[in-house]
Structures are given as structure tokens and as C-alpha cells.
Amino acid sequence: MNQKVEKLKGKLIVSCQALPDEPLHSSFIMGRMAKAAKEGGALGIRANSKEDIAEIKSQVDLPIIGIVKRDYNQCDVYITTTMKEVEELMEIGPEIIALDATERKRPGGVSLDTFFKEVKAKYPDQLFMADCSTVEEALHADELGFDFIGTTMVGYTEQSKDMRIEANDFEILRTVLAKVKNHVIAEGNIDTPEKCKRVIELGAYAVVVGSIITRPQIITKKFAEALEELA
């Protein structure tokens, strides 16, 4: 593991992403968002697309978790789904590449096991993070040899739809931490400084925080809905 990634231990990674249908969708804006995150104390960035990552790299010298979100017909997997997305990311060289590591199949019915074996054979020196939605998926990703195990997809898949990462004092995270060998990155619905601090106390290697920092429409909605309760 390189020195930049080692500096992530116990620190904050800010997810700087905006999809095409969102107001801040722009590589220029994501670059400035990453710069603001660094000024606020972030030690890493998670970002989507080689274009955004290239701009972010021009603004900050921080380790990056890179992904490519892309929809495929009749496929629920959308985070770094095929070798095409991996190769796009390798062109720009993020320190870590995150893949959907859920039990769901990729286009053509390709399993995670088959896909990850192919990816690691082609890029043996690249660090990879597994975006998981259940404890079982996290344990499987750990066995496959992912460098980092993430809780990114908890609550976002059919098999985890009734779960929340923060439930019962982060019970899912605590279970994963107790059972896996590799580093665990806490991610998903960590929307307060208290939750951020807690996951590190529990033993997470690092913590990713996204929407509550970088999606103003979501932040605004929380305030607006609080006032609507008074109506």
C-alpha cells in the first residue's frame, strides 16, 4: 500500500459526485468541491468518472477512490460494472478503484468472482475496494482478496433494503470488522460528525461521507422538511 493511502487511516474521505440529472453535475464543480473538502480537512476523495477524477487531480493531491457509474439494460449493477469502466479508470490512475461487490450479476450473467479474477489478472498491482450491501457479501469480498471492504451499498439492494448501516450502533459494520482480514471503509448514510467519529472508534480504517457534505439539494431538503412539520 502506498504512503498516500496509508494516510487515510482514521481519516475522512469525501465523496464528490453529481450525476447528470443533478444541479452540480460538472467536472469543474467537482474539482472545486474536492478542493473545498481538502480545505475542510478531508484526507481523501471518492469520485465518479475519469473526467471528474482528472479535474479533481488538477486541484488536490489526495488519494482518490475512483468509480464509474453506468447503467446497463436489465442489470442492477451500476458501479464499475465491466472491464470497460475499469480500463477508463486505469487511464487516470486513482489510488483505489471501487467495484460493486454485491451478489447481483453483471451484464451477460457474469458473477463477481469471475469479474474480479479477470480484473486482478489484468491489473495485479491496483488496489480495489468492494462496495457491499450485506455482511455475507463483505465476507465473500474479503475472501476474494479485495484490499478494502466497504459498506457502501447497505440499504440500496434488494437483499439489504430493510437494513441501515447505523442501526443498533452500526451492528453490520461491527460484525464485518470482527470477521474480515482486510481494511474496512465505512460508507453509507453517515450524515453527522458523531456517526463519522463513531465508525472510526469501532475500528473502521477510514470513513466516506458524501451527500450531507456535497449535495446541497439534499441538505436543503432536510431543513425545508423540518419547517414543513410546523405547517
N, C-alpha and C positions, 0 to 999 in steps of 0.2 A: 504494500500500500504506500502511495507516495505521501510526501510531507503535507501537501495541501489537504488531502483527505484526512490525514491524521489530526489536523487542526479542527476538524468538525466535532471531535469528541466532546460531548456535553454542551454543544452549542446549537444555535438556531439557524435553520435553513429556511429561507423564504421562497415560497412558490410564486413566481412571477409569470402568470399566464392569463391570456384573454383570447377566447375563441372568436371566430368570425362574426358571430351574432352579438357580441358584447361591445359596449361603447369604447373600451380602451384597446380594442384589437389593433395592434400596430407594433412592429419590431422596435421602432423608435421609442415608443412609450414604455415598452417592457425593458428596454435598456436603461431608461431613466428611473423606472420603478426599481430595478436592481441596484442602481446607484443610491437611491434613497434608502433601500433596505440595508445596504452596507453602512451608510452613514448612521443608521439607527442601531447598528450592532450585529447584523446578520453576518455569519461566517461562511454561508453557502447559499446557492440559488438552485431552485428546481425550475426548469423551463421547457417549453414545448416548441419544437420545430428548429431546424438548423438555422433558419433566418433570424429568429428571435435570439438564439444562443450566440450567433455571430455578433449581433449588436450588443448583447449583454457582455460578451468578452471584450468588446471595444471600450466598455465603460467601467468594468470592475475586474479585478484579478482575484476571483473567488472560485473555489471548486463548484462545479455545476453537475447536477443530476439532470440528464437530458432525456426527453421523451419525444415521440411524435404521435399525436392523436390523429387518427384517421379512421373513418367509418368504412366498413366493408359490408356488402349486401349479405343478409342472412347470417351475420356474425356479431355477437355481443362484445367481443374483444375489440378495444379501440386504442389501447395504449401500446405503442411499439409492437404492432401485430405481426409483421412479417420481416423477412430479411431486408426488404426494400427500406423499411424505416430504420433498421439498424445501420445499414450502409450509409444512409443520409446523415445519421448522427456521427458516424465514424469520420465523415468528411470534415467535421468541425471540431471533433475531439473533446467531448465533455468527459470529465474525470470518471463519472459513473453513468451508465445507461440503465434506465428502469424499464422493465417489461411487465406486462400483465402476467401474473403467475397464478391466476385462478384456475379452477378445474375446467373452465369452458374451452371449447375447441376453437382453433383458428380457422381461417378460410381453407376449404378443402378437407376439413376434419382433422387438421394437424394438432397433435397434443402438445402440451408444454414440454414434456420430456423430449420429444423428437425435435422440436424447435430449439430448445436451449442447447441440446447436444450439438446441433448444427452451428449455432451461433458461437459456442465456445470453441469448436474446432476451427472456425474461421478467424476468430479474434481471441486467442487464448490469454492475452495479457490485459484485456479490457476488464474493468470492474463492472459488475452487474448487480442491480437491485431488483428484488422480487416484490411486485405490488400484489399483496394477498388480501383475501376477504374473510378467511376463517383460520382458526388455529391449525386445522389439518393441512390447509394449503401452505401455511408458513412452515410447518414441519417438513412437508414434501420439498418445498423450495430449498430448504436448508440441506436436505439430503442430496438434492441435485447439484449443489455447490455454488449457489448464489453467494456473493460476497456480503450482501446486505439483505435483510429481510424486513419488508415494510408492511405496515397495517393500512396502507393507502385505501384499499377497496372495501374495508369493513362497512357494511350497510348499503353498499352500492351494487350488490349482485343478488340474484335470486336466492342463493344459498345463505346469504347473510342479511337479508332485507329487514329482519327484526332485531338486528344487533346494532350496538353503538360502542365505539371504541372506549368511551369514557364511562360506560356503565359499570356499576359495582367497583368503583375505584380502579378502573382500567383492568378489569379481570382478564380480558382477552390478551392484552399486552403482557400482563404478569405471567400468564400461562405460557405464552410464546417465549418470553425471556428465560423462563425456567427450563425450557426444553430444547432450545436450538443452540448450535455451536457458534454460528456466525453473528455478526453485529446486527442489532435490531434498530431500525429507524422508525420512530413513532410518527404517524401521519394520519390525518383524517379527523375533522371536527374538533381539532384542538384550537379553541377560539377564545381562550383567555390566558393571561400571563400565569395564572395559578395552575391551569392544566398543563401548560408548557413546562413549568417548573416541576410539576409532579411526575411527568413521564421520565424526566432525567433522574429524579430521585429514585424512581423504581428500577433504573438501570438501562434505559434506552441509550444507545450510542449517540444519537442526535435526534432532533425534533424538526419536522417540517410544518410550517404554518402558512396557509395560503389566503383563502377568501377574506378572512377577517382583517387582513393587512392590505391586500392588493385588489380587492373587488369592491369599489365604492358603492356600487348599486346594491350589493348585499348588505353592506354596513349601514347604508341609509335606510334600507327596508326595516332593519331591526329597530331603529329609532322611530320611524313612522308608525310601525305596528304597535309600538308601546303607547303612542299617543292615541291611536285608534281605539285602544281598550278603554279610554276615558270617554269616548263619544257615546 
